[in-house]
Amino acid sequence: MAARKPRMNRLARTLQSSIGSKFLMSVTGILLLLFVIAHMLGNLQVFAGPDQLNAYAAKLQSLGPLLWVVRLGLLAIFVVHIGAAIRVTNSNRAARPVAYVYPGSVQSTFAGRTMMMSGLIVLAFLIYHVLHFTVGTTNPDHFHLVDETGRHDVYSMVVMGFSQWPIALVYVVANILVGVHISHGASSAFQTLGVTHPRLAFLKQGFGPGIATLIVVGNLSMPLACLFGLVQLPA
């Protein structure tokens, strides 16, 4: 026990260091990215019609307590990601308390400079998204719909929500910011995790922007399709 405690203390100190925080931020970021992709692929079933999407939603609900275990796990990952990001930001500021004299000469992208801001806005959007589709607080009249088989009518809830331009606009703006965040974060994660071989340079340079573009296009297709009547309520 005595030997294990010092090792645990060293591990805790390492994870709380700048390098450890970057590692945690990268790992949790990749896990969240995988969830975003899976979530998008599931939601894209709205284009397959009400039966397909409602069956998918019912299958998720059939997981019962396991679904909440997954949700709480994702929440824990998100909290760790935010905490690590805050530590990295504070560490960077402490390392350079005086701003660059010529900011334009420093190689950085818009996505990189706005990671903290875009992350906080994404957090606010996620809270709204949960209140909208998971809890049904913002639009309870949509949330309690059922289809002809008695299943939760997720399809109608999605179409009715996105057919309102203020809601659609919130999702459009938020998903663009999600893309900006992923564009920089996904590529940086490979650098942090040691993927630096020249043959794998495309991962650092192109993976983030590429996967971010696919996610933004996929996620924007749903609110825009509903808003412009390409996806409608069943007759």
ABEGO torsion letter per residue (X at the ends): XAAAAAAAAAAAAAAABAAAAAAAAAAAAAAAAAAAAAAAAAAAAAAAEAAAAAAAAAAAAAAEAAAAAAAAAAAAAAAAAAAAAAAAAAAAAAABABBBABAAABBBBAAAAAAAAAAAAAAAAAAAAAAAAAAGAABAAAAABBBAAGBBBAAAAAAAAAABAAAAAAAAAAAAAAAAAAAAAAAAAAAAAGBABAAAAAAAAAAAAAAAAAAAAAAAAAAAAAAAGABBBBX
